[in-house]
Amino acid sequence: MSLNGVVDLCGDFVVVVVFFLAVVNDVEESEGLPSLDKPGWYSQGNWPHLHQLLKTMTGNPEPKVVYFGDSMRSDMFPASMFGKWETVMIVEEMEGEGVPRSDAAETNEAQVEPQEKKGKFEDQGMKAPSAPSEQWGSYFVDTHKTTGGDEESQKLTWCCHSIHKYSTMAIPSVESIADLPLDYKFPRFSPNKPCTTGYYPRPPDSLLKKCQSQSS
């Protein structure tokens, strides 16, 4: 038994169902909710309770859901694998590889981001989270030297491969699509399409270079 969930034995696996926690004035309540009975602000949680709430709200036994998240482990994988929902992954690393930042994102960050958070990276001489790592390189493409060391081979990183597998599409921020019309048609990831397909407003530089090198 965990603090906010129940543990079920399922064959050789242990399944932990984490309860939702209500959030009041940006503070999590300590008592887990056995179910969700209305929309609101919540943290933690699980897919069955959220799915049941959506069915109650829409009156549809199988509501169509587009789930937004920035975590592969907590958001994209379970929503895609268990919920079979459409998933949009927020990948801020796109902004570190040539994808322009929307004006709405700049304005929103200036309005809501605490000053102490804004200065955390600057004061400590650190790069913003979206900046490419000088040690590890691109978040999307890994470059390997061949045995002779004369040529380079490029492969998708595990993170990039997971984005393509468990996400419908990827964006740098919610603000980047906020002003689009409701009937806008987004390209989606597909194993039958180039690896640059599925990113909005455009793919990261490293993926563009990878595709160009393959076609040349």
C-alpha positions as a printed NumPy array, in Angstrom:
array([[  0.   ,   0.   ,   0.   ],
       [  1.418,   3.378,  -1.007],
       [  0.538,   6.735,   0.517],
       [ -1.767,   7.853,  -2.281],
       [ -2.53 ,   4.669,  -4.158],
       [ -3.405,   1.007,  -4.135],
       [ -1.244,  -1.925,  -5.178],
       [ -2.619,  -4.807,  -7.226],
       [ -0.829,  -8.005,  -8.096],
       [ -1.28 ,  -8.786, -11.785],
       [  0.556, -11.936, -12.779],
       [  4.265, -11.218, -12.479],
       [  3.712,  -7.455, -12.31 ],
       [  2.88 ,  -5.042,  -9.516],
       [  0.465,  -2.322, -10.663],
       [  0.359,   0.849,  -8.571],
       [ -2.695,   3.074,  -9.023],
       [ -1.842,   6.567,  -7.805],
       [ -4.765,   8.652,  -6.609],
       [ -5.338,  12.221,  -7.738],
       [ -4.517,  15.012,  -5.294],
       [ -6.544,  18.209,  -5.33 ],
       [ -4.498,  21.391,  -5.747],
       [ -5.712,  24.425,  -3.783],
       [ -3.823,  27.718,  -4.062],
       [ -0.899,  25.887,  -5.708],
       [ -0.641,  23.469,  -2.762],
       [ -1.387,  19.727,  -3.01 ],
       [ -3.923,  18.314,  -0.587],
       [ -2.537,  15.374,   1.378],
       [ -5.58 ,  13.1  ,   1.035],
       [ -5.855,  11.096,  -2.184],
       [ -9.174,  11.213,  -4.07 ],
       [-10.814,   7.819,  -4.749],
       [-12.422,   9.311,  -7.87 ],
       [-12.87 ,  12.574,  -9.794],
       [-16.375,  14.032,  -9.738],
       [-15.757,  17.443, -11.343],
       [-13.192,  19.414, -13.353],
       [-10.548,  21.238, -11.33 ],
       [ -6.857,  21.489, -10.525],
       [ -5.243,  18.16 ,  -9.695],
       [ -1.824,  16.529,  -9.555],
       [ -0.591,  12.915,  -9.614],
       [ -3.492,  10.637, -10.578],
       [ -4.166,   7.816, -13.002],
       [ -5.743,   7.148, -16.368],
       [ -8.917,   5.209, -15.273],
       [-10.146,   8.005, -12.975],
       [ -9.473,  10.718, -15.558],
       [-11.127,   8.663, -18.294],
       [-14.212,   8.126, -16.147],
       [-14.483,  11.879, -15.485],
       [-14.274,  12.623, -19.213],
       [-16.979,  10.054, -19.958],
       [-19.233,  11.642, -17.327],
       [-18.607,  15.173, -18.626],
       [-19.185,  14.351, -22.305],
       [-21.833,  11.662, -21.96 ],
       [-19.762,   9.639, -24.421],
       [-18.62 ,   6.115, -23.428],
       [-15.52 ,   6.542, -25.626],
       [-14.612,  10.237, -25.697],
       [-11.908,  11.359, -28.106],
       [ -9.002,  12.804, -26.133],
       [ -5.9  ,  14.77 , -27.058],
       [ -3.5  ,  14.645, -24.116],
       [ -0.758,  17.256, -23.685],
       [  2.302,  16.588, -21.546],
       [  6.042,  17.155, -21.225],
       [  7.099,  13.837, -19.685],
       [  7.616,  10.667, -21.689],
       [  7.325,   8.412, -18.625],
       [  4.393,  10.084, -16.883],
       [  2.453,  11.561, -19.813],
       [  3.106,  10.201, -23.295],
       [  3.732,   6.508, -22.636],
       [  0.7  ,   5.757, -20.411],
       [ -1.689,   7.988, -22.382],
       [ -0.667,   6.347, -25.647],
       [ -0.293,   2.752, -24.511],
       [ -3.161,   2.421, -22.029],
       [ -5.528,   5.249, -22.963],
       [ -4.995,   4.929, -26.732],
       [ -5.329,   8.715, -26.8  ],
       [ -3.848,  11.178, -29.229],
       [ -0.802,  12.668, -27.514],
       [  1.033,  15.955, -27.992],
       [  4.454,  16.161, -26.38 ],
       [  5.784,  19.547, -25.338],
       [  9.501,  19.443, -26.174],
       [ 11.217,  22.683, -25.197],
       [ 14.508,  21.322, -26.589],
       [ 13.109,  22.176, -30.034],
       [ 13.716,  25.838, -29.225],
       [ 17.412,  25.073, -28.759],
       [ 17.644,  23.753, -32.317],
       [ 16.372,  26.581, -34.452],
       [ 12.625,  26.328, -33.827],
       [ 11.43 ,  29.907, -33.221],
       [  9.801,  30.774, -29.94 ],
       [  6.29 ,  32.171, -30.27 ],
       [  5.517,  35.726, -29.192],
       [  2.74 ,  34.358, -26.965],
       [  5.228,  32.137, -25.128],
       [  7.551,  35.087, -24.507],
       [  4.701,  37.217, -23.189],
       [  3.241,  34.475, -21.018],
       [  6.595,  33.628, -19.446],
       [  7.276,  37.269, -18.635],
       [  3.913,  37.518, -16.88 ],
       [  3.839,  34.312, -14.837],
       [  7.426,  33.149, -14.273],
       [  8.766,  34.045, -10.817],
       [ 11.818,  36.281, -10.836],
       [ 13.833,  33.812,  -8.761],
       [ 13.197,  31.082, -11.337],
       [ 14.01 ,  33.358, -14.257],
       [ 17.39 ,  34.244, -12.818],
       [ 18.33 ,  30.762, -11.641],
       [ 20.2  ,  29.806, -14.79 ],
       [ 21.731,  33.232, -15.439],
       [ 23.048,  33.669, -11.888],
       [ 24.692,  30.244, -11.852],
       [ 26.147,  30.59 , -15.334],
       [ 23.915,  27.767, -16.598],
       [ 22.223,  27.427, -19.948],
       [ 18.456,  27.407, -20.287],
       [ 16.943,  23.871, -20.339],
       [ 16.276,  24.105, -24.085],
       [ 19.93 ,  24.784, -24.958],
       [ 21.823,  21.835, -26.529],
       [ 24.263,  20.071, -24.222],
       [ 27.925,  20.64 , -25.003],
       [ 28.719,  17.252, -23.443],
       [ 25.921,  15.089, -24.85 ],
       [ 25.071,  16.937, -28.044],
       [ 21.649,  17.018, -29.652],
       [ 18.559,  15.795, -27.811],
       [ 17.27 ,  14.338, -31.084],
       [ 20.206,  12.951, -33.074],
       [ 23.34 ,  11.137, -31.907],
       [ 26.442,  11.209, -34.095],
       [ 28.88 ,   8.259, -34.121],
       [ 32.281,   7.964, -35.719],
       [ 32.809,   4.936, -37.927],
       [ 35.493,   2.373, -37.093],
       [ 38.05 ,   4.183, -39.201],
       [ 37.07 ,   7.514, -37.733],
       [ 36.745,   9.16 , -41.143],
       [ 32.962,   9.136, -41.471],
       [ 30.073,   9.872, -39.168],
       [ 26.807,   7.983, -38.807],
       [ 23.725,   9.611, -37.344],
       [ 21.009,   7.838, -35.388],
       [ 17.937,   9.   , -33.543],
       [ 18.443,   9.195, -29.796],
       [ 16.289,   7.111, -27.47 ],
       [ 14.389,  10.265, -26.515],
       [ 13.655,  11.139, -30.137],
       [ 12.681,   7.562, -31.019],
       [ 10.274,   7.506, -28.049],
       [  8.711,  10.813, -29.098],
       [  8.   ,   9.398, -32.568],
       [  6.613,   6.143, -31.147],
       [  4.367,   7.374, -28.337],
       [  3.403,  10.897, -29.462],
       [  1.058,  12.021, -32.194],
       [  3.039,  15.235, -32.681],
       [  5.515,  17.482, -30.861],
       [  5.51 ,  21.225, -30.16 ],
       [  7.908,  23.514, -28.254],
       [  5.109,  25.05 , -26.145],
       [  1.316,  25.231, -25.921],
       [  1.511,  28.911, -26.906],
       [  2.995,  27.934, -30.28 ],
       [ -0.393,  26.564, -31.411],
       [ -2.75 ,  28.752, -29.357],
       [ -3.623,  31.146, -32.206],
       [ -4.224,  28.501, -34.871],
       [ -7.774,  27.851, -36.149],
       [ -9.61 ,  24.903, -34.613],
       [ -9.69 ,  23.052, -37.944],
       [ -5.945,  23.336, -38.545],
       [ -4.531,  20.019, -39.76 ],
       [ -1.243,  19.024, -38.147],
       [  1.19 ,  16.517, -39.652],
       [  1.591,  13.514, -37.392],
       [  4.392,  11.083, -36.685],
       [  4.328,   7.944, -38.801],
       [  6.854,   5.155, -39.471],
       [  6.008,   5.57 , -43.168],
       [  6.938,   9.256, -43.233],
       [ 10.269,  11.092, -42.881],
       [ 11.533,  11.531, -39.321],
       [ 11.01 ,  15.299, -39.686],
       [  7.229,  14.87 , -39.978],
       [  5.22 ,  15.527, -36.816],
       [  7.013,  18.59 , -35.441],
       [  5.266,  21.968, -35.328],
       [  6.072,  24.662, -36.364],
       [  9.107,  22.922, -37.888],
       [ 11.561,  20.115, -37.116],
       [ 14.729,  20.651, -35.053],
       [ 17.917,  21.485, -36.947],
       [ 19.587,  18.142, -36.197],
       [ 16.737,  16.167, -37.769],
       [ 16.711,  18.396, -40.839],
       [ 20.461,  17.863, -41.267],
       [ 20.05 ,  14.102, -40.814],
       [ 17.434,  13.915, -43.571],
       [ 19.52 ,  16.111, -45.872],
       [ 22.581,  13.9  , -45.413],
       [ 20.533,  10.78 , -46.184],
       [ 19.094,  12.257, -49.384],
       [ 22.432,  13.626, -50.674]])
